[in-house]
């Protein structure tokens, strides 16, 4: 995927907004990178040195790029190591294979036009990188920087090799009439996007903020450039040509970002859908209604704007003390639940009241997800101990009762040896002892 490189703070704002819709953006200024990471859904990369890498990553930068060995105390998948091929392409590739591919999540190779056109060494490096996974982000990525001006042909060579081209922003333009590469065409070429259709159109999956699929459309370089320039859902209709979604119906889409799939033969547009929905039949999606949290968030937001009579959700919006009490009540019930079914039931209740709380303050589910993603980028984490007021006081231990004094049980009286009774007939004849058999004689 093409990665724009922003080296100036005076970049045209419209172009900068368009570049922020791409999957990743590289900043040469660390402060700009941190600021961008707080407001952009793109993965923000930043030039830095090894000493400052950890701090930058902790402040929300996705990947730190530097020359030298990767720091040992941070996630390798978030480090990119830069190598110059000024002393020879093969030597640079060998270093990248022995160090960067083995210890980092990405390598950045600085090449000349001739070195890109040579092709074999770059393909060798990409093949080795593809074979090595870098955590949840997938295989090690290979990026190419050019000492000179990019052309569509050079971008396409890099894209077809499976690498990403790093292009300085001042070499890009929002339209073909501008000075520089047209952004739409540059993205298609630099991403290696290819279509197996006779008309060359690229399948484009359209999803909402929760990644629920709204429908499928088609794109090409012209429509992609128009979408990035407008910041809205613009596609290429097989019947009508350039199609600005919702321009007549009002069901427009705010473009939040785009991605290229792993085989570079499809695009994904992430949008905020307005109006009735994406489908021409007036429904939100072409695949039926959403479910789960996505449906809950959509319903709660709708209740905030227009609720039917007797709506409990509308009552909660108008009664902040009641909403607070219910949040505390449901959180306690969830904390006390033990059986799996009870945990799921209470968690669902708590999520409902949490979504009402969010909507009451203008916070969307996407905002919550964005906060989760930013927390995930933290390198240094707090201990996570509970606040004192939420720590249960240990139950007081009952004082142990004094142990009773041991008393010696009285010894049972000694059994008396039975004395045989004397026969009443004769004092010389005794009676039988107990159990003794009397022999008659």
Buried (B, 14 or more C-beta within 10 A) or exposed (E): BBBBBBBEEEBBEEBBBBBBBBBBBBBBBBEBBBBBBEEBBBBBBBBBEBEBBBBBBBBBBBBBBBEEEBBEEBBBBBBBBBBBBEEEBBBBBBBBBEBBBEBBBBBBBBBBBEBBEBEEBBBBBBEBBBEEEBEEBEBBBBBBBBEEEBBBEBBBBBBBBBBBBBBBBBBBBBEBEEEBBBBBBBBBBBBBBBBEEEEBBBBBBBBBBBEBBBBBBBBBBBBBBBBBBBBBBBBBBEEEEEBBBBEEEEBBBBBBBBBBEEEBBBBBBBBBBBBBBBBEEEBBBBBEEBEEBBBBBBBBBEBBEEBEEEEEBBEBBEEEEEBEEBBEBBBEBBEEBEEEEEBEBBBBBBBBBBBBBBBBEEBBBBEBBBEEEEEEBEBEEEEEEEEEEEEEEEEEEEEEEEEEEEEEEEEEEEEEEEEEEEEEEEEEEEEEEEEEEEEEE
